[in-house]
Amino acid sequence: MNPSAAYLSVVVPVYNEEATLERLFGRLYPVLKNIGKPFEIIFVDDGSVDRSMDILRDFLNRCPGEVVIIEFNGNFGQHMAIMSAFEKCRGEIIITIDADLQNPPEEIPKLVKSIEAGFDAVGGYRKQRRDSLFRKIPSWAVNKITSRITGIELKDYGCMLRAYHRRIIENINKCHETTTFIPALAHSFASNPTEVEVGHEERLTGESKYTLYKLIRLNFDLMTGFSVVPLQIFTFLGFIIAMLSVAFGIFLAVRRIIVGPEAEGLFTLFDILFFLIGILMFSVGIMGEYVGRIYQEVRRRPRFVIRKIYGYGK
């Protein structure tokens, strides 16, 4: 197949997924064949330390011209893996999907039809999630809070089964942030976005690569990367607390004149003091997030390092 003629580009970030890759390819490849358009599957190995690369090379040998492998020099994260594939992909419609098979490849034609119908960014949302309650509740809260803060309305920020028109990818490739969140970034460039319900399956093997810490980090990146609302909130909150402190000081002065000095309110004052210190520390942390992002950008270090590209997308 002539790579320049690719109509679909399917991007699959891979990190230690040896247990699911064979099943993924066995389901993904027939789905793409049945669509009946030229396609390419771009696997990005994000520094795997298991047999993932050996399995991917086998896919390349079995389907030359339809499989591309981008091998990273280390672990740079899921979103950087996808960004590297965006720079190499040739399709008019670009699909992203995780390698863990929780998002069924059989849903891809639904997303392709939505792009062909005129939408330029199509996100999947998982109405019936097959995750534990431990992951469902934080995910629900993050979706609500992040939508309010960033102003980007997405039903499911965590679902990576998505489709984009070529022009969205071209705009994304002009961005060079060292930390980003692709669904929100694509949505900000889209003129006609939509979301469609997609299936969600239980994880058959292994655990999610997103630990609680990584989820927290990702959500901070999302909030600080697409909005200054957190800074505005704490500026407003600081003003309110300052006004309340002035009013409370006046109240204490008047009370001292009328009632006289007393020591019973000491613990109340300590409680108020600790509350204000907590607010202050949290707000400093938020400002630190923004300063940290600026520091990362001005260093101009590579967002990812590619060791080698296998296949025609060199």
N, C-alpha and C positions, 0 to 999 in steps of 0.2 A: 504493500500500500504506500502510496506517496504521502509522507507525513504532512505536507502542506495542504492536503485535501481533507484532513480530519474535520469532521463535523462536531463530534463530541470529544471532550477531554474529561476524563474521570481522574480526580486527584485523590490519592489514598496515602495519608501519613502513616508511617509504620514505626512502632517502637516496641521491640520485644513481643512480637505477635506471632511467633512460630506456631502456636497452638491453633490459630484460627485462619491463617493465610490460605491454606489449601481449600478449606470450606468456602472462604470468601471468594476466591478465584473461580471455584467450581460453580458458584451461583452468579457472580458478577458477569463473567464472560458470556454465558448464554443470553443473559438479559440484554447486553449491548449488541450481540449478534442479531437478536430478534428485532431490534429497533430498525435495522436495515440501513444504517448510515455509517460511513467511515468513522472510526473511533480510535482513540489512544487511551491507554491506562497508564498513568504516571504514579509510580510508587516512590515515595520519599522515605528512605531509611534514616531515621532521626537518631543515629548513634546506637542502634541495637547491639546488644552483647550476646544474644542467643543465635539461633540458626536462621533468623529472618532473611539475611542477605543471601544465603545459599538457596533458600526457597524462591526468592525473587529472581535470582539468576536462572533458575529452572523455568520459571514462567517466561522469561525473555527467550530462552532457547526453544520453548514450545510454541511461542507466538511472536516471532520476530516481526518487527514493523508495527506491532500493535501494543507492545509493552515498552515502557521507558522506566529506568531506575535512576533516581538521583540519590547518591550516597553521601550523607553528611560526614564531616570530620569528627563530630561529637553530637551531644544532645543539645539542640537549640530550641526545642519546644514545638508543639503541634502547629501553632499559627505561623511560625517561621518556616516550617516544613511546607505548609500549603503555599506560602508566599513564594518560595523558591520554585514550586511547580507552576505557579501563575506566570512567572517570568519565562518559562519554557513552553508552556502549552500552546497548541495551535488551533484548537477547536473554536467554533462559533458559539457553542454552548459548553459551559464548564460546570462540572458536577464535583462536589466534595462529599466524601463519605469516610467514616471511620473504619478501621480494619477489624474491630472487635465483633462485627456482625450483629450488634444490637439494633442498628438501623438496616432493615432488609434491603438488599440491592434491587429487589423486585419493585420497589417504589420509584425507582429512577424514571421509568417512562412517564409517570404522572408529573414529575417535575419538568421533564423535557417538553411535554405537551403544554404546560403553563407558559414556558418561555416562548414556544412557537405561537401561542395565542396572543402574545404581545407584552407580557410582563418581562421586566428586565432583571429582577432579582426575586427568586422564589425560595422561601425558607420552609423547612419542614417543622411541624410542631407535634410533639408526642402527647396525644390526649390520654392514652392508656400506657403510662410508663411502667416498665417492668423492673424498677429499681426498688431498693429498700426505702422505708420511711425516713431513714437517716439522710438519704440523698434527696428525696422528694420535697420535704419541707423546706430545707435551705434553698433548693432550686426555685421553688415557688416564691419564696420571699425575695430572692435576688432578682427574679424576673420583674416583680412588682416595683421594687425599690429602684432598680436600674432604669426601668422605663420612665419612671417619674423624674429621676435625676438627669438622665441624658436627653430626654425628650424623644428617644427613638423607641417606638412602640413595636416590640417583638413579643410574641406569645411564649417563645421558647428560645432563650439565648443559648442554651447548652446544646441544642441539636445541630450537628454539623452536616446533616444530609441536606444539602442546598444546591441550587442551580443559579448560574449567573450568565447573562448575555456577555458577549465578547467586550462590548464597550465598557461595562462595569469593571472588568478585569484590567483593561487598559488604564483606567483611572486609578485603580488600586496600585498598579505597578509604578505609578508616578509618586506614590507615598513611600517614604523611607524611614518611618519611625522604627525604633528598635523594639518597642513594645506596642502591640496593636491587638484589636479584636475584630476578626474579619467579618462576621455577620453584621455587626454594627457599622463598620467602615463601608461595606458594600451598600447597606441600606441608606447611608447618608449620600451616596452617589446615585442611587436609583431614582428614576422619575416615575416608575410604575411598579412598585414592589407588591408582593402578595405572600401569603402563607397558606400552606396546604397541610392537612392532617396526614401523618405518615405512621406506619406501624412501628412498634418498638418491641424488641425481643429480649429475653433474659440473657445475661452474660453466661456463656457456657463454660468458659475456663478463665482462670486468672482473676485479677482485680482491676478496677479502673486505674489508669495511670494518673488520674487527678486525685491526689490526696487532699485532705481538708486544707492544709496549708496552701497548696497550689490553687485550690478553688478560691480561697480568700485573696491570694495574690492576683489571680486573674480578674476577680471582681473589682479590686482596687484599680487595676490597669484600665478596666472598662470605664469606671466612673471618672477617673482623672484624665483619661485619654480623650473623652468625648464631651466633657462638660466642665464648667467652672462653678456649677451650682454648689458643690460642697463648700468651696471657699465663701460663696455668697451667703450660704446658710449660717456658717460660723461667724461671719462678719455681723450679720443681723442678730444672731444669738448673743454675741458679745455686747452689742449695743443694748439689747434688752436687759441682760444681766447687770450691766453697768447702771442703767436707769433704776433697776430694782434695788441695787446696792445703795444708790444714793437715797432712794425713798426709805429703805430700811434704816440707813444711818440717821436720817432725820427723825424717824419714829423712835429710835433708841434714845436720841438726844432729848426729845420731848418727854419720853417716858421717864428718863433719869431725873428731869427737872420736877415732874409731877409726883412720881412714886419714890424716887431715890435710888441709890445704887443697889444692885442685887447680883448674886452669883449663880442663881438657878438656871439662867439661860446659857451657861458656858458650853454645855454639850450641844445645844442647838446651834451655837455659833460654830463649834467644831464640825458639825454635820454639814452646815452650809459651806464652810471652808473647804472640806474634802470634796464636796460636789463641784465647787468652782474649780478646784485643782484638776479634777477629772476631766471637766469640760475643756480646760486649758490644754492639758496634755493631749487630748484627742484632737483638738483643733490644730495644735502644733504638728501632730502626726500627719494630718491631712495636708498641711502646707509642705511638710517634708516629702510627701508623695510627689507633689508637683515639682519641688526642687530636684528630687531624685530623677524624675523624668527628664528635666532640662539637662542635668548632669550627664545622663546616658546619651542624650542626643548630641551634645557638644563634643563628646569624645570621638564621635565619628568612627567607632569601631564597626567591623563587619557584623551584619545581623546574623549571618550564618556562613559557614565555610563548607563548600562542596568538595569532597574528596575526588569523586569521579561520577561521570554520567554514562550510563549504559543504554544503548539503543540509539535511535536516530535523532533524538533531541539534543544533539551536542551543540 
